[in-house]
Amino acid sequence: MEREQRAKILVVDDEEINVHLLEAYLMHEYDVISAYTGLDALNIIKEKKPDLVLLDVMMPDMNGFTICKKIKSSPDTQFIPIIMVTALSGREDRIQGIIAGADDFLTKPVDRLELKTRVSSLLRIKYLHDSLIEEKRQLKKANEYLYTLMKASPIATLTIDSNQNILTANQSAVQLLGYGINELIGLPINTFTDGKWLEFADKKDYEIIFTKKNCEKINMNVSTSVVEDNESKIMIVTLQDLSELRGLFITPVKEEVYEKIHMDNVSLENGFIYLIPSHEAADGYKLFTNVVKSGTPGLCITRQNPEKIREQYKLTKTPMIWLTKNKISGQQVIDPSELFKIYPTILDFISKANDGVILLDGLEYLTLFNDVRSVVKLIEQTNDAIMASSSRMILQLDPDVFDKKEYHLLKRWMKLLYLEDKI
């Protein structure tokens, strides 16, 4: 962190000539303010918070030792460095100054080079001290923010100390493990892992069997992150029930074969994702309907209401998944913030379907709850699975929603379909 402005130095002396002399020595490098009485000095310090004080010992209203004690006894000013400027050179006077809290001494007449050297040295120490205080303040603020996020997180989160005893647990962890919050705090983590300790390191997405309070054993997806400071080391542990992380289970079903919608020169090879860059969502649904009504098992993952799609396109059997934050009775749904569920759902379908087809409509909606790169990663992961399967996928997308770079990342492995003149 760099200094943004010149340091402020307060010169306190009842002799005007002494004040002017010190100002002349320092004014080219520092902002100098002055006070001629002890009371004025205390008021200025309270109001302007100088970075350093040059304090004369012999003052008319109160001596410099008393002023120094008052400055050092206040939490707001105790770390302001004070240089006592005195004509007294006795051992007892210096001891009295040290007891009062003085950081350094200068003897009158003041030598210019010695003054600048001592001022510069104490300001450097104060600057480092202020930087440390600010870093601790920022760290405390960040920790408070992190703790707030952890408390509110839907993901079960624990913090453990270096002995792997639980320090904190959020409500999601309480619900997942079945313990009360007061029961969890202080327990060693191996209480839940059949005596096994966690590796105290940064690790992502590995599996451990945890035992709940009711003795039920569940496979957990575990991620850990170690946080260190000068005083302690803790580890943040996130837990997710693997059964909830899995996607939805899909049973491929074929529609009754009807007369196909006429489409000129449209053929979908297996092992590819076909991108329909269109503002009109109906294009993708018409193509999908045409394929499934030819006897191909299909899966529709959509932002639209599945019941309306069924009614409009006469799709009575095709499994449909609604991308929505609402929980709908009798309807399979994926919350848009649970991006991780989409890939295993697609994988489950293509592992069961022979020569299947998938329609994904709602990628734009997913970007409202996830960063674009996570969505791109989902599509690339899905593309790898589709290429190794006997199925194909139709991706309905409005290209204007994405910027040029994002759109390029999405479409680079896909085949483009322009259907305006073919449906």
C-alpha positions in Angstrom: 0.0 0.0 0.0 1.5 3.4 -1.0 1.2 6.6 0.9 -1.3 8.9 -0.9 -0.5 12.2 0.9 2.2 13.9 2.9 2.5 13.1 6.6 1.2 15.7 9.1 3.5 16.7 11.9 2.4 18.7 14.9 5.0 21.0 16.5 4.2 22.0 20.1 6.2 24.7 21.7 5.4 27.9 23.6 8.3 29.7 21.9 7.3 31.0 18.5 10.9 31.1 17.2 11.3 27.4 18.0 8.1 26.5 16.2 9.2 28.5 13.1 12.6 26.8 13.1 11.2 23.3 13.2 8.7 24.3 10.5 11.5 25.6 8.3 13.3 22.3 8.7 10.3 20.1 7.8 8.0 22.1 5.6 9.4 20.8 2.3 8.7 17.2 3.0 5.7 17.3 5.5 2.6 19.3 6.3 3.4 21.1 9.5 0.8 22.3 12.0 1.6 24.1 15.2 0.3 24.6 18.7 1.6 27.0 21.5 -0.1 25.5 24.5 -0.7 22.0 25.8 -4.5 22.4 25.6 -4.3 23.6 22.0 -2.1 20.6 21.2 -4.6 18.1 22.6 -7.5 19.7 20.7 -5.6 19.7 17.4 -4.6 16.1 17.9 -8.2 15.1 18.6 -9.4 17.0 15.5 -6.6 16.5 12.9 -4.9 13.3 13.9 -1.3 14.2 13.1 1.1 11.4 12.1 3.8 12.6 14.5 4.2 15.1 17.4 7.3 17.1 18.2 6.6 18.1 21.8 8.5 20.6 23.9 8.9 19.6 27.6 8.7 23.0 29.2 5.2 24.4 28.5 3.3 27.1 30.5 -0.1 25.4 31.1 1.0 21.8 31.3 4.4 20.2 30.8 5.2 17.9 27.9 5.2 14.8 30.1 1.6 15.4 31.1 0.6 16.1 27.4 2.4 12.9 26.4 0.6 10.8 29.0 -2.8 12.1 27.8 -2.0 11.3 24.2 -0.7 7.8 25.0 -3.6 7.0 27.3 -6.3 7.5 24.6 -7.1 4.5 22.3 -7.6 6.9 19.4 -4.2 8.5 19.7 -1.9 6.1 21.6 0.0 5.0 18.5 0.9 8.5 17.3 4.7 8.7 17.7 6.0 11.5 20.0 9.4 13.0 20.0 10.2 15.0 23.2 12.2 18.1 22.4 14.0 19.4 25.5 16.9 21.4 26.8 17.0 19.0 29.7 19.6 16.3 29.3 19.5 14.6 32.7 19.0 10.8 33.0 15.9 11.3 35.2 14.2 13.6 32.6 14.6 10.9 29.9 13.3 8.2 32.2 10.3 10.4 33.0 9.7 10.9 29.3 9.9 7.1 28.7 7.4 6.5 31.5 5.1 9.1 29.9 5.2 7.2 26.6 7.7 9.2 24.5 9.1 7.3 21.5 12.2 9.4 21.0 14.1 12.5 22.2 15.8 15.5 20.7 18.0 17.9 22.6 17.9 21.6 22.0 19.4 23.2 20.0 18.0 20.7 17.4 20.3 19.5 14.7 18.5 19.5 11.3 19.9 16.2 10.0 19.2 14.4 13.3 15.6 15.8 13.4 14.9 14.6 9.8 16.4 11.2 10.5 14.4 10.6 13.7 11.2 11.9 12.1 11.6 9.7 9.0 12.4 6.6 11.1 9.4 7.0 13.4 7.0 7.8 10.4 8.2 4.7 8.7 7.4 2.6 11.7 4.0 4.3 12.1 3.3 3.7 8.4 4.0 0.0 8.8 2.0 -0.2 11.9 -1.0 1.6 10.3 -0.7 -0.8 7.3 -0.8 -3.8 9.6 -3.9 -2.4 11.5 -5.6 -1.8 8.2 -4.8 -5.3 6.9 -6.2 -6.8 10.2 -9.3 -4.6 9.8 -9.8 -5.8 6.2 -9.2 -9.4 7.2 -11.7 -9.1 10.0 -14.2 -7.6 7.6 -13.6 -10.3 5.1 -13.9 -13.0 7.8 -17.2 -11.5 9.0 -18.5 -11.4 5.4 -17.3 -15.0 4.9 -19.0 -16.1 8.1 -22.2 -14.4 7.0 -22.1 -16.2 3.7 -21.4 -19.5 5.4 -24.3 -19.1 7.8 -26.7 -18.4 4.9 -25.2 -20.9 2.5 -27.5 -23.7 1.3 -24.3 -25.9 1.3 -23.5 -27.6 4.7 -20.4 -25.8 5.9 -18.2 -26.5 9.0 -15.0 -24.9 10.2 -12.5 -27.0 12.2 -9.3 -26.0 14.1 -5.9 -27.5 13.7 -6.9 -30.4 16.0 -9.9 -31.0 13.7 -12.5 -30.0 16.4 -15.6 -28.2 15.0 -15.5 -24.5 15.6 -18.6 -23.4 13.6 -21.5 -25.1 11.7 -24.2 -23.4 9.6 -27.8 -24.4 9.6 -27.4 -26.5 6.5 -24.8 -28.6 8.3 -27.1 -29.0 11.3 -29.9 -30.3 9.1 -27.7 -32.6 7.1 -26.0 -34.3 10.0 -29.0 -34.3 12.3 -27.3 -32.7 15.3 -28.2 -29.6 17.2 -25.8 -26.7 16.8 -24.5 -27.0 20.4 -24.0 -30.7 20.0 -21.8 -30.2 16.9 -19.5 -27.4 18.3 -16.3 -29.0 19.9 -16.8 -32.5 18.4 -13.8 -33.9 16.5 -14.6 -34.3 12.8 -13.7 -38.0 13.0 -16.9 -38.5 15.1 -18.7 -38.7 11.7 -16.1 -40.5 9.6 -15.6 -43.8 11.4 -12.5 -42.4 13.2 -10.8 -41.2 10.0 -9.2 -37.7 10.1 -9.5 -35.3 7.1 -6.4 -34.3 5.3 -5.6 -30.7 6.5 -5.2 -29.3 3.0 -6.9 -27.6 0.1 -8.9 -30.3 -1.7 -11.9 -30.3 -4.0 -14.7 -32.8 -4.6 -13.7 -36.1 -3.0 -16.0 -38.7 -1.4 -16.1 -39.7 2.3 -18.8 -41.7 4.1 -20.3 -39.7 7.0 -22.5 -41.0 9.8 -25.5 -38.9 10.9 -26.8 -38.8 14.4 -29.4 -41.4 13.6 -26.6 -43.7 12.5 -27.5 -43.4 8.8 -24.4 -43.5 6.6 -24.3 -41.2 3.6 -21.8 -40.6 0.9 -20.6 -37.0 1.1 -18.9 -34.9 -1.6 -16.3 -33.0 0.5 -14.2 -29.9 -0.3 -11.8 -28.3 2.1 -9.9 -25.0 2.2 -7.2 -24.1 4.8 -7.2 -20.5 6.1 -4.1 -19.3 7.9 -3.1 -16.1 9.8 -0.4 -15.3 12.3 -2.3 -16.7 15.2 -4.1 -19.8 14.0 -5.0 -22.2 11.2 -8.5 -23.4 10.4 -10.1 -25.4 7.7 -13.4 -24.8 6.0 -15.2 -28.0 5.2 -18.2 -28.1 2.8 -20.4 -31.2 2.7 -22.9 -32.2 0.0 -25.0 -35.4 0.1 -24.0 -37.2 -3.1 -27.5 -38.5 -3.6 -28.7 -34.9 -3.9 -25.8 -34.0 -6.2 -26.8 -36.6 -8.8 -29.0 -35.6 -11.6 -32.5 -36.7 -12.2 -33.2 -40.3 -13.3 -34.8 -40.4 -16.7 -36.6 -43.4 -18.3 -36.5 -43.0 -22.1 -40.0 -43.4 -23.6 -41.0 -43.3 -27.3 -43.9 -41.2 -28.5 -46.6 -42.7 -30.8 -45.3 -42.4 -34.4 -47.3 -39.8 -36.3 -46.8 -38.1 -39.6 -43.6 -36.1 -39.4 -43.4 -32.4 -39.9 -42.0 -31.7 -43.4 -38.4 -30.5 -43.1 -36.2 -30.1 -46.2 -32.6 -31.4 -45.9 -32.6 -31.6 -42.1 -30.8 -34.7 -40.8 -29.4 -35.0 -37.3 -26.4 -37.4 -37.0 -25.8 -39.0 -33.7 -22.8 -37.9 -31.7 -23.3 -34.1 -32.3 -24.8 -31.1 -30.6 -26.8 -28.9 -33.1 -27.1 -25.3 -32.3 -30.1 -23.3 -33.5 -29.2 -19.6 -33.3 -32.7 -18.2 -33.4 -34.9 -15.6 -31.6 -37.8 -17.9 -32.2 -37.9 -20.7 -29.6 -40.5 -22.6 -31.7 -37.8 -23.7 -34.2 -36.1 -26.0 -31.9 -39.3 -27.5 -30.5 -40.6 -28.2 -34.0 -37.4 -30.0 -34.9 -37.4 -31.9 -31.6 -41.0 -32.9 -32.1 -40.3 -34.1 -35.6 -37.5 -36.4 -34.4 -39.3 -37.9 -31.4 -42.5 -38.5 -33.4 -40.4 -40.6 -35.8 -39.9 -43.1 -33.0 -36.8 -41.7 -31.3 -36.7 -41.5 -27.5 -36.4 -37.9 -26.4 -35.6 -35.7 -23.4 -36.7 -32.0 -23.2 -35.0 -29.7 -20.7 -36.8 -26.4 -20.9 -37.4 -23.0 -19.3 -41.0 -23.1 -20.5 -44.0 -24.8 -18.8 -43.8 -28.5 -19.8 -47.6 -28.8 -19.8 -48.0 -26.1 -22.4 -45.3 -27.7 -24.5 -47.0 -31.1 -24.3 -50.3 -29.5 -25.3 -48.9 -27.5 -28.2 -46.7 -30.2 -29.7 -48.8 -33.2 -28.7 -46.0 -34.8 -26.8 -47.7 -37.1 -24.3 -44.9 -39.4 -23.2 -41.6 -37.6 -23.7 -39.9 -36.9 -20.3 -39.6 -33.1 -19.6 -37.6 -31.2 -17.0 -38.5 -27.7 -16.1 -35.7 -25.2 -15.3 -37.4 -23.3 -12.5 -36.9 -22.3 -8.9 -40.4 -23.5 -8.1 -41.1 -27.0 -6.8 -44.0 -28.4 -8.8 -45.8 -31.5 -7.6 -45.6 -34.3 -10.2 -43.1 -32.4 -12.4 -39.4 -33.0 -12.5 -37.5 -29.7 -12.0 -34.0 -28.5 -11.8 -33.3 -25.3 -9.9 -31.2 -23.0 -12.3 -28.7 -22.5 -9.5 -28.1 -26.3 -9.4 -26.2 -26.3 -12.7 -24.3 -29.4 -11.5 -27.5 -31.5 -11.9 -27.9 -31.0 -15.6 -24.9 -33.0 -16.9 -25.6 -36.2 -14.8 -29.3 -36.0 -15.9 -28.3 -35.9 -19.5 -25.7 -38.7 -18.9 -28.3 -40.9 -17.3 -30.6 -40.4 -20.3 -28.0 -41.2 -23.0 -26.8 -44.2 -21.1 -30.3 -45.7 -21.3 -31.5 -44.4 -24.7 -30.6 -46.0 -27.9 -30.4 -43.4 -30.6 -31.9 -40.6 -28.4 -32.4 -36.9 -28.8 -32.2 -34.1 -26.2 -33.6 -30.6 -26.5 -32.0 -28.0 -24.2 -33.8 -24.6 -24.2 -33.1 -22.1 -21.4 -29.3 -21.6 -21.5 -29.9 -17.8 -21.3 -31.9 -18.4 -18.1 -29.0 -20.4 -16.5 -26.6 -17.5 -17.0 -28.7 -15.4 -14.6 -27.8 -17.7 -11.8 -24.3 -19.0 -12.9 -21.3 -17.3 -14.4 -21.0 -17.8 -18.2 -17.8 -19.9 -18.0 -19.6 -22.4 -15.8 -22.4 -22.7 -18.4 -19.8 -23.1 -21.2 -18.0 -25.8 -19.1 -21.4 -27.6 -18.7 -21.9 -27.6 -22.5 -18.4 -28.7 -23.3 -18.7 -31.6 -20.7 -22.1 -32.5 -22.3 -20.6 -32.4 -25.7 -17.9 -34.9 -24.7 -20.6 -37.3 -23.5 -22.8 -36.8 -26.6 -19.8 -37.4 -29.0 -19.3 -40.8 -27.3 -23.0 -41.8 -27.5 -25.6 -42.8 -30.0 -27.6 -39.7 -29.2 -27.7 -36.2 -30.4 -28.7 -32.9 -28.8 -30.5 -29.8 -30.0 -29.5 -26.5 -28.3 -32.0 -23.6 -28.8 -30.2 -20.3 -28.2 -30.7 -16.6 -28.8 -27.2 -15.4 -29.8 -27.9 -11.8 -28.9 -28.0 -12.7 -25.2 -24.2 -13.4 -25.2 -21.3 -11.3 -26.2 -19.2 -12.3 -29.1 -16.5 -14.1 -27.2 -19.0 -16.0 -25.0 -21.0 -17.0 -28.1 -17.9 -18.3 -29.8 -16.9 -20.4 -26.8 -20.4 -22.0 -26.8 -20.7 -22.8 -30.5 -17.1 -23.8 -31.4 -17.8 -27.6 -31.1 -21.3 -27.6 -32.5 -23.0 -27.8 -35.8 -25.1 -24.8 -36.7 -28.7 -25.2 -38.0 -30.6 -22.4 -39.6 -34.2 -23.5 -39.8 -36.2 -20.4 -40.8 -36.7 -21.7 -44.4 -36.9 -25.4 -43.6 -39.8 -25.7 -41.1 
